[in-house]
Amino acid sequence: MHLARAPSRELRTWAYDSRRWAEYAPRESDIVIATYPKCGTTWMQRIVGGLVFLTPEPMPFTGDISVWIDFRIATPLDEALSKLEAQAHRRFLKAHLPFDALPIYDEVKYIHVARDGRDALMSWHNHSNAFLPEVIATLDSIGLADETIGRPYPDRPVDPADEFHRWITTGNAADECDGLPSTSYFRFEASWWEARHRPNVLMVHYNDLKADLAGETARIAAFLDITVPDELMPRLVEAARFEAMQRDGEALLPHAGRIFQDGHRRFLNKGTNNRWRGVFRDDDLVQYREKLDALPPDCAAWLEHGRAPH
């Protein structure tokens, strides 16, 4: 395996630690699904899982089958790596890391899913406000024990407008000025945008999945060199629609109840966009626009609308 590019920076939050990828032993057929939180990670895992196993049947693609190496809350690193090493099927992993915080191998395929940051933050507000008390206690312990963080997990604003204000004005790390309690959305997306022309990187947008799930699934299958029988493809597409994922939530997310109030029902909440309109404050939306416009124009347009590089 050829390490094309080592990570150029380290990223640690209460939930993620990029250093854990140093122990990753890749296989040539591996797939890494890397997204900013609440941008379609589970959706892409469902799509890729259906393609890898060539079945629409629901199974626990998140966690049990699709290992999340950088997640520092639930699974010790040695346990996660053992689970990964034992897999005989084509492996597809999850990451909430930017391109520059991951080890990049020429033989591994990377799928990045993007979403309008305002939509992602609205979804995150629902997500984080459902954390169980024991999850918050674990996040507190991690933050206090990590010298780069040194504090408990931030309070979770009840008002999504307050959450958006903090997210757009406050960073987790000293070199970031937005994104708390995660990393900077804009820096994250810029890192993947710069990598978009690599032959082993596929850029996918949440809006395009909603607008043309069949077409995007076919594009993902082609990128992964997976041939799907004609009669099976419509069934895989239907199984990956949001309504079907809600219906199959217990099978797809059997451990969600350990983290969230109402388990998979809270995790698979709405899957819709534009819920931030009329909710976030104008001054904060102006800041969002300024940060978006500081990105390359074609990147900014893609993040807002989709239909980007094919």
Secondary structure, DSSP 8 states (H G I E B T S, - for coil): --EEE--SS--B-SSBBGGGGGG----TT-EEEEE-TTSSHHHHHHHHHHHHHT--S---TBTTTB-BTTB-SSS-HHHHHHHHHT--S--EEEE---GGGS-EETTSEEEEEE--HHHHHHHHHHHHTTB-HHHHHHHHHHHHH-TTT-S------SSHHHHHHHHHH--SSTT-SS-TTS--HHHHHHHHHHTTTSTTEEEEEHHHHHH-HHHHHHHHHHHTT----TTTHHHHHHHTSHHHHHHTHHHH-TTGGGTBTTHHHHHS----S-TTTTTS-HHHHHHHHHHHHTS-HHHHHHHHH-----
